Structures are given as C-alpha cells and as structure tokens.
Amino acid sequence: MPLKTLFLNPPSFENFDGGAGSRWPATREIESYWYPVWLAYPAGMLEGARLLDAPSHHVSAEETIKIARDYEFLVLFTSTPGFPGDIGLAKAIKDVNPGIKIAFVGPHVTVLPERSLKDCPAIDFVCRKEFDYSVVEFTQGKPLDEILGISYRNNGSVVTRDVQDHVRFNGFSFEHNSTVRAF
C-alpha cells in the first residue's frame, strides 16, 4: 500500500494571495487564487492522498503542522520567496512527526537542489522538473537510488539522479525532441 501522502501548497505571507500560484512577494488589491494543478496531478494518482491548498483556505502554519501529524509522506511545493518559511515549516513538521518523509518540489529546488538540501536537514529529497511520477514511485516503495529526477543525501553527500528523458501521459510516452512543440 502506498504511503499516506499529503500534497501541500504551504501557507504563505500574511495578506498575500500568491497570484497565479507562484507566491511572489507582493500583494494585490483583490484576493485571487489559482488551483495548484501541479500538485493535483500526482495527488490524483494516489488513492487516499490529500491535497492541502493552505493559502486559499487560510490554513495557518500551526494548523498545517497538526494536519501533517497524520501522514507518512509530505510533498511541499516551494518557491524562492517562500523557501525560508517553507524550511521552517518542514522542520516544525519533522519535530512533531519525526518519521515523516519530506520532499520539496518546485522551481527553487529544481534550480538549487544541493543548496536546498544543505539549507534544510528536514528535507529527505527534492524533485527537479516534472515530479509526478517521482513522488508516486517513492510512495510505492521504490528506493531513492532508483528514482529519476531527484536529489537526496547519502552518507553526507548529495546524490543527483538524471531527470526523466520523456514525459508519460496516461500510459503514453512522448519523447522530447526538437520536432515536438510545447502545448
């Protein structure tokens, strides 16, 4: 059975709605949220997984920590402006649930995987680029050294696995090449 998994769009800055889901360090005149589809895809691949969109539901860090007590695996979407707060949240979650495994996903850890792991010992691994299958494979028991597209610690060193060379959609495989256009 897969690990009991919480996909988290973490709490954000006070009076900040994270326009377009990117959690930029700014406020706007209106409150508007984009649904975190990037977390919904892998959540939909795991029976019993929960997706917590904390900013749009005004869920505090304290409430998030309480919720995370009941999970075995946390997938947290982070960005550069939110990273310092997110690592504090990850540490607090590990304090109350020491057995939980934590993966960070998103642009910040894609660009800075080694630094991200060094900045936060509570992070067990980070996923670079497309993370849907990487996190699902982990929940199903695949060892870290067999999962593509991740970076993790091993004996004090950071191990970086190659990214997947293709994207899979509903069992179909589309190889990346110069003739395929983004859609």
C-alpha positions as CSV (number, residue, x, y, z in Angstrom):
1,M,0.0,0.0,0.0
2,P,1.4,3.5,-0.9
3,L,2.5,5.8,1.9
4,K,-0.2,8.1,3.3
5,T,0.6,11.3,1.4
6,L,-0.1,15.0,1.9
7,F,0.5,17.3,-1.0
8,L,0.9,20.8,0.3
9,N,0.7,24.2,-1.2
10,P,2.1,25.8,2.1
11,P,0.8,28.8,4.0
12,S,2.1,32.0,2.5
13,F,2.8,35.5,3.7
14,E,0.2,37.5,5.6
15,N,-2.1,39.5,3.3
16,F,-0.6,37.8,0.3
17,D,-2.6,35.6,-2.0
18,G,0.1,34.1,-4.2
19,G,-1.2,35.4,-7.5
20,A,-1.1,32.7,-10.2
21,G,0.1,30.2,-7.7
22,S,3.7,31.5,-7.7
23,R,3.8,33.1,-4.2
24,W,5.6,36.2,-5.4
25,P,6.5,38.6,-2.6
26,A,3.7,41.2,-3.3
27,T,0.1,41.9,-2.5
28,R,-2.7,42.9,-4.8
29,E,-6.0,44.8,-4.4
30,I,-8.0,41.7,-4.9
31,E,-7.7,38.2,-3.4
32,S,-7.4,35.6,-6.2
33,Y,-6.0,32.0,-6.1
34,W,-5.1,29.6,-8.9
35,Y,-5.8,26.0,-8.1
36,P,-2.5,24.1,-7.6
37,V,-2.9,21.7,-10.5
38,W,0.8,20.9,-10.4
39,L,0.1,19.1,-7.1
40,A,-3.3,17.8,-8.1
41,Y,-1.9,15.6,-10.9
42,P,0.2,13.3,-8.6
43,A,-2.4,13.5,-5.8
44,G,-4.9,12.1,-8.3
45,M,-2.6,9.2,-9.0
46,L,-2.5,8.1,-5.3
47,E,-5.6,6.7,-3.7
48,G,-6.2,8.3,-0.3
49,A,-3.8,11.2,-0.9
50,R,-4.8,14.7,0.3
51,L,-4.1,18.0,-1.3
52,L,-4.0,20.9,1.1
53,D,-4.1,24.3,-0.6
54,A,-3.3,26.3,2.6
55,P,-3.2,29.9,1.2
56,S,-6.6,29.8,-0.5
57,H,-8.3,28.2,2.6
58,H,-6.4,30.5,5.0
59,V,-4.9,27.4,6.8
60,S,-2.2,28.6,9.2
61,A,1.3,27.1,9.7
62,E,0.1,25.8,13.1
63,E,-3.0,24.1,11.6
64,T,-0.8,22.6,8.8
65,I,1.6,21.1,11.3
66,K,-1.3,19.5,13.1
67,I,-2.7,18.1,9.9
68,A,0.8,16.7,8.9
69,R,1.0,14.6,12.1
70,D,-1.3,12.0,10.4
71,Y,0.8,11.5,7.3
72,E,3.8,9.4,6.3
73,F,5.0,11.5,3.3
74,L,4.8,15.2,2.6
75,V,5.2,16.8,-0.8
76,L,5.7,20.5,-0.4
77,F,5.7,22.9,-3.4
78,T,8.1,25.7,-2.8
79,S,9.4,28.8,-4.5
80,T,12.3,31.1,-3.9
81,P,10.4,33.8,-2.0
82,G,8.7,31.2,0.2
83,F,11.6,28.9,0.7
84,P,12.8,30.3,4.1
85,G,9.3,29.9,5.6
86,D,8.9,26.5,4.0
87,I,12.0,25.1,5.5
88,G,10.9,26.4,8.9
89,L,7.6,24.7,8.4
90,A,9.3,21.4,7.3
91,K,11.5,21.5,10.5
92,A,8.4,22.0,12.7
93,I,6.6,19.2,11.0
94,K,9.6,16.8,11.5
95,D,9.6,17.9,15.2
96,V,6.1,16.6,15.7
97,N,6.2,13.7,13.2
98,P,9.9,12.5,13.1
99,G,9.1,9.6,10.9
100,I,7.5,11.6,8.1
101,K,9.4,11.8,4.8
102,I,9.5,15.2,3.2
103,A,10.1,16.0,-0.5
104,F,10.3,19.6,-1.8
105,V,9.2,20.3,-5.4
106,G,9.0,23.4,-7.5
107,P,11.3,25.9,-9.2
108,H,13.6,26.7,-6.3
109,V,14.7,23.1,-5.7
110,T,14.8,22.4,-9.4
111,V,17.5,25.1,-9.8
112,L,19.2,24.7,-6.5
113,P,18.8,21.1,-5.4
114,E,22.1,20.7,-3.5
115,R,21.8,24.0,-1.7
116,S,18.2,23.3,-0.8
117,L,19.1,20.0,0.8
118,K,22.0,21.7,2.7
119,D,19.8,24.5,3.9
120,C,17.3,22.1,5.4
121,P,18.1,18.8,7.0
122,A,14.4,18.1,7.4
123,I,14.1,17.6,3.6
124,D,14.6,14.0,2.6
125,F,14.8,14.6,-1.1
126,V,13.9,17.2,-3.7
127,C,12.4,16.6,-7.1
128,R,13.6,18.5,-10.1
129,K,11.4,19.5,-13.1
130,E,8.4,17.1,-13.5
131,F,7.8,15.4,-10.2
132,D,4.6,13.5,-10.7
133,Y,6.0,10.0,-11.2
134,S,9.0,10.5,-8.9
135,V,6.8,11.1,-5.8
136,V,4.3,8.4,-6.8
137,E,7.2,5.9,-7.2
138,F,8.5,6.8,-3.8
139,T,5.1,6.3,-2.1
140,Q,5.1,2.8,-3.7
141,G,8.4,1.8,-2.1
142,K,10.9,2.4,-4.9
143,P,14.3,3.2,-3.4
144,L,15.7,6.7,-3.9
145,D,18.6,5.4,-5.9
146,E,16.2,4.1,-8.5
147,I,14.0,7.2,-8.9
148,L,14.8,9.6,-11.7
149,G,14.7,13.3,-11.4
150,I,15.6,13.6,-7.7
151,S,18.4,14.7,-5.4
152,Y,19.0,13.3,-1.9
153,R,21.6,12.9,0.8
154,N,23.7,9.7,1.0
155,N,26.5,9.4,3.6
156,G,26.9,13.2,3.8
157,S,27.0,13.8,0.0
158,V,24.2,14.9,-2.3
159,V,23.3,12.4,-5.0
160,T,21.6,13.8,-8.1
161,R,19.8,11.4,-10.3
162,D,19.2,12.1,-14.0
163,V,15.8,13.6,-15.0
164,Q,13.4,11.5,-16.9
165,D,14.1,11.6,-20.6
166,H,10.4,11.6,-21.5
167,V,7.0,12.6,-20.2
168,R,4.3,10.0,-19.7
169,F,0.6,10.9,-20.1
170,N,-1.9,8.2,-19.2
171,G,0.5,5.4,-20.1
172,F,1.6,7.1,-23.4
173,S,5.1,8.2,-23.8
174,F,6.2,11.3,-25.7
175,E,9.9,11.5,-26.3
176,H,11.4,15.0,-26.1
177,N,12.9,16.2,-29.4
178,S,13.2,19.3,-31.5
179,T,10.1,18.5,-33.5
180,V,7.7,18.4,-30.6
181,R,6.2,21.8,-29.7
182,A,5.1,22.9,-26.3
183,F,1.4,23.0,-25.8
